[in-house]
């Protein structure tokens, strides 16, 4: 039914939106599926995800300040087990997956009462194309858990959905995707300290910024396990995807330019979210990516915020209906209500679907060229046509470029045109006053990049 409705909507849009007058080939959205991505989707296993979640829950607590020396309980045991599993995936990939502990000493903060060693487990799958391997895509889940009161480091904190589910999705993606090759580099990361202030993510993102790493996109998976919400609604056919519109790091000059031309709904993270929805739903039938146009849930945050603060595009996946009796709660029953983030409330088949959406988008971006740089309008003057220009990509397999556009009040790109291997194109009879435009690079296999939105304030008035 969803596909029929989408087809009808596309037909309506085709009949009412003007087209540029040219010899370029008109398309809606390419329906071509990449066989490698289809294989990845088929190999992600709900049973493996279930086994990982059960194992993480078995450590009793994964509080960041819990014991690091006990072989069976606490965050130290959990970290060692995750590392051993990632090492096994590395062996199965022929050593291509490079696994390392990113250890650091976390100083005292208002939410973190004592100096402690923390460990990010980082599994890197290097890109194989010389021109693309420095482009990095990061996917994460946090492996720490917490109960109430938050200062209690000993109480059971199974953290099945928050966030063994996200950790399991990342680990299963690493297991499957490490057997394949991608042009760009993918980093599969599990981090501690999320509950005390995004500590592991902050450390890694800050170091990435210092090193000048090209982090093209970051996904965090946090609370993706429960399909029955506290509101009584069961929903296993969609996932929420949170993304900011205006970049966290926008400067005053950039804000003034944006305010003069628009683009509040078109920052890099919002473009990323649109791309994830488009490619994810193309491969995964009967599963919806619901875009939420805010950085995170109301007044809350996750590990993607640490990357946004460093200027990297980042988004968050979360289940559609949360159950607050499960989150950060001591395991107990009161007045007939069960509390605690226990395994029994997790739906591994649903977690596998979210992992597939992640994998589809990650693989699509890592196989595709980089988003075009320097996208701009040739002039800021009033005109009846719009000339869009960009810098040519450096990848040897780029076949051409695609311009997408929509009316300014629409949330999604509605039309597109293949313009060939050129560096500028005139959109006839389409005014930049009335439409938003963006550009994608497309390679010879049909893999398309995330869209690049024109930089604000380009051209003369």
N, C-alpha and C positions, 0 to 999 in steps of 0.2 A: 504494500500500500504506500509506504514512504517513497519507493522508487517511482511509482506511478505519479504521485503528487509532484515529485521533483521534475519529472518529465513534462507534466502539464505546465508547471511554473516556467520552465525553460522555454517552452513553446510560446507562452504569453510574452516573455521578455524579448524573444527573438522578433516578435511582431511589432513591438512598440519602441524599441531602442534604435536610434539611428546608427548606421554603419559608415565607416570611413570609405570614401570612394577611392579604390585602388585595386590592383591586381593581386593583393595578398590573399592568402587562403583564410577564409572565415572558419572558426571552430567554436564550439561551446566549451567543453572540458574534455580533454583526451580520455578515451575509455581504455586505452592500451594499458595492460597490466604487465609488470616486469616479472618474468618467471622466477627470478631469484627471490624476490620479495614474497611471492606466493608460496615458495618452499619454506621460507622462514616462518610465515604465518602458520603453516601446517605443522611445523615441528615444535612450536611452543606448546608445552604440556601442562595441563591443569594438575595432573598427578604429581609431576615434579614440583610444581608450585606448592601444592598441599604439603608435600614432604618437607620442603624448606620451612614453611610457616610452622609446622608442628615442631621441627627441631629448634627453631628460634624460641618458641614458647617454652620449650622444655628447660631452658636455662633459668627459669624461675623469675628472675628480674634481669633487665638489661639497663638499669639505671646507670647513667654515665659515671656516677661516683660509687657504684657497687664494686665488689671485689674484682681484682684483675688476676688473681693467682689461683682461685679455685678452678679445678679442671672441669667441673660440671655446672657451676652456677655463676651468674654475674656477667658483666660486660666483657671481661677478659676472655672467658671461655667462648662467648659468642663471636668475638672478633677473630679468635684463632680458628674457629670452625669455618667462618665465612672465607677466611684466607685459604684454608685447606681446600675448600670447594672450588674457589677460583683457580687455585693451582691445578686442580684436576681438570678443569675446563681448558686450561692452558696446554696441558699435556695432550688432551684430546684434539686440540687445534694444531698440533705439531709445533707448539711453542710460539705461535704467532701472537697469542694473547699474553701481554706482558703484565704480570701481577706484582704489586708492591704495596708495602705498608707505608703510608704517609704519616709518620709519627711526629708529634709536636707537644710541647708543654703548654697547657692552657693556664694562663694566669688567673688569679682571683677576680671575680666580677660580682656585682650585687646579687646575681642569681647563681653564682658558682663559688662556694665558700672556701675551697682550698685548691692550691696548685696541683695539677694532675696531668699525667701523660694521656693523651688521646690519640686514637689511631683511625685514620681514614683508610679503607681498603680500596685500592685503585687498580682496575684492570683496563689496560689500554690496548686497543686493536689498531695498530698503525695503518694509515692509508697507504695505498699502493701506487698512486699517481703522483709524480714528482711535483706537479703544479698545485696539487690539492692536499697533500698529506699534512701540511701545517694548519689546515682548517679543521677545527676540533668540535665535535658534538658530544655533550656530556649528558648522561642520564643517571639519576641518583635516587636512593631511598635512604632513610635514616634507620639505623639498627638499634638505637637506644630506645628505652621505654621508661615509663614513669607511673607512679600511683599517687594517691593523695594520703597524707600531705606530701608535697613535692620534696620535702627535705628527708623523707624516709627512704633510705637507700637499701633497706633490707626486705621490705614487704614485697609480696608477689606482684609483679607487674608484667603479665604475659604479653601485652602489646601486640595482639594478633593482627588487628587491622592497622593500628598506629604504633609502629609502622613495619611489622614483619611482612605485611602484604606488599608494600612498596619495595622492600629489600628483596623479597622473593621474585618480584617481577623483574627487577634489575639483574639478579643472578641468573634467572632463566633466559633473559635476553643475551647475557654474556655467553652462556653455554651454547645457545643456538647460533648466534650471529658470528661468534669467533671462528666458525668453520667456513665462513664466506669472506670474500674480498670486497673492499670498498675503496673508492678513490680517496676519500677523506678519512680522518681518524675519528674513532669513537671511543669514549671513555665511559666505562661502567663503574660507578662509584657508590659505596655504602659508607655512611658517615655517622659519627656519634654526636652527642651534645645538642641535638636539635631542640630538645625540650628545655634546655637551659639558655637558649639564645642563639641557635644556629651555629654552634661553635665550630664543628668540623667543616661545614660548608663555608663559613667565613674564612677560615684559615686557607682552604684550598683556593677559593676564589681570589683572595688577596694575593697569594703567591702567584697565581696565574697572571694577574694583572702586573705584578712586579716583573715577571719573566717576559712580558709582552706576548703571551700566548693568544692565538687567534681563536677565541671561543665564539663560534658562530651561533650556537644555540645551547640552551640547557633546559632539561626537563627534570622536575622532581615529582616523584610519586609518593604521596603521603595520605594515608587513610583511603585505600582503594579496595577494601576487603568485604565490607558489609553491604548486602543488598536489601536488608530489611531495616528501615529507618526507625527512629524513635517516634515518628509521626504515624507509624503503622503501615506505611507505604512500602511495598516491595518493588524494586526496580532493578533489573539486571540487564537492561538494554541500552544504557547510556552512562556516560561519565562526564563529570563537569571538568572544564578546562578554564583555568583562571589566567588572565593576562592583563597587564597594564597597557593603557593607551599612550599617555604622555610618559616619556622615559624618566626614570628616577633621577638620572644624572643630567637632565636637560639644563643648559646654562641660561642665564638671563637673555643673552643675545638670541639663542635658539628659540626661547619662549616668545620673544617679540616677533621673530620671523614666522613662527608657527601661527601666532595669533592673527597675523596679517593675511595668511593664505589658507588656514584650516589645517587639518591633519591630526586633530586631537584623538581621533579613533584609528590612527595609522602609524603608531610607533612600531619599532622593530619587533617587540614582543607580541603586539596585536597581529602583525603580518604573519608571525610564526604560528599563532593560534589558528588563524584562518587556513594556513597551509596544512596543519595537522588535521583539521576537520575535513578538508577537501580530499587529501590523499587517503586518510584513514577510512573514511566511509566508502571510498571507491573500492577498496579491497575487502572490507568487512561488512557484509550485508547484515541488515537488521540490528545494527549497533550504531548509536548516535553519539557524537561528540558535541556536548552542549557548551557553547562558549559563554562564559561569564565575564562581562566587561568590567572587571575590577582586578586589582593585583592579587587579592586573596579573599577569603571569606571575611565578613564584616568585622573589622577590628582585629583580625588575626593574621598570622604569617607563617611562612615555611622557608625551606632551604633555598628556593629560587630567589628569595629576597636578597640573600647574600651575593648572588651573582648580579642582580639588577643594580645593586649599590656599586658594583665595579664597572657598570656600563655594558654588561653582556645581556643579550636577549634571553629571557627565561620565562617559563610557564609552570603551572602546577596542575596535576591531575588529582581529583578527589571524587570519592563516591557521591552519588546524587542525593541520598538521604542519610544524613549522619544520625547516629544514636548516641546522645550525650551521656546516657547512663553507662556507656561502655568506655568512654574516653577518660583516661587519667584517673580511673576509679579503682579503689581497693576492691578486690574480688569479695563479694558478699551478697546476701539477699536480705532486703528490708521491706516489710509490708507487701510481700509478694512480688517485689521488683528485684530482678537480678542485675547486679552491677559488675563491671569488670570487662576488660577487653580480651575475652576468651576465644579460643579457637572455634568453639561451637557456633559462633555468630558469623564466621567467615565463610564466604562462598568462593572456593578456589577456581571454579569454572569462570566466574566473573573476573577474578584477578587475572586470569589468563587472557580474557578478552581485552582488558586494559593494557596488558603487556603487549598484545598483538598490535594495538593502536600505536603504542610507543615505538615498537619495532618497525612498523610500516613507515612511520614518519622519519625515524632515525635513518633507516636504510635508504629511503627516497632522497633525503638531503645528502647523505654521504656518497651516494652513487651519482648525484647530479653535479653540474658545475656550481661554482659559487654564485650567489646573487650578484647581478651586475652592479658595478660601482659607479659613482658619479652620475646617477640618474637625475636629470634636470629638465626644465623647459628651456628651449633655446632663447626665449624672450619672455619678459614679464609684461610686455605691452598688450593692450587689448587687441584681439584678433578673432576671426571667425573659425580658424583652424587651430590645432595645437601641435607643435613640433616637440616631440619627446626625444632626448638624446642621452647617451650613456657611454661609458668607457668599455671598449671591447674586452671580453674575458681572455685569460691567458691559457686556459685548458685547451689541449690539442683536439679534443673531441667535441667541441662546441659546434652545433649545427646551425644555430640561429637564436632568435629572441622572440618572445611573446609579450605583447602589450595587453594588459587587462585593464578594465575600467568599470566604473559604476556611477550611478547618480549619487550625489553627496549624502543623501539621507538613507541610502541602502547600507546594510551591515556587511554584505559579502560582495566579492567581485562577481559581476553578472555576465560580462562579455569578454571575449579575448580574440586576438588576431595574431597569426603567425606572420612576422615581418621579414624573415630571412636573416642572413648573417650580415647585418648592417649595424651602424652605430647611431643612427637617428631615423625617425620616421614621422611623417606628417599625418596626423589624425584629422582627416577632412571633415569639416562641418561639425566638429565636436569641440566645444569651448571648455577651457580649463576653469571657467567661471561656474560651469554646471556639472562637471564630472571630476572624479578623482581617477588618476591613472597610476599604474605601476608596471614594472618590467620584470620578466623572468628570463633566465638563460636556459636553453634546452640543448641536451647533447644528442648525439647520433642515434642513441637507443631510446630517445623519447623521455629521458629523465629530466625533470624540470626543477629549477631552484626555487627557493622561497622568493616571494616578490620583493622588489626594491622600490620603495616609495620615493618620489622626487624630494630632494632636499629642499626645505623651506626657503623661500626668499631668493630663488635662483632667477637670473635674468633681469633685464631692465624694464621699468614700467613705461 
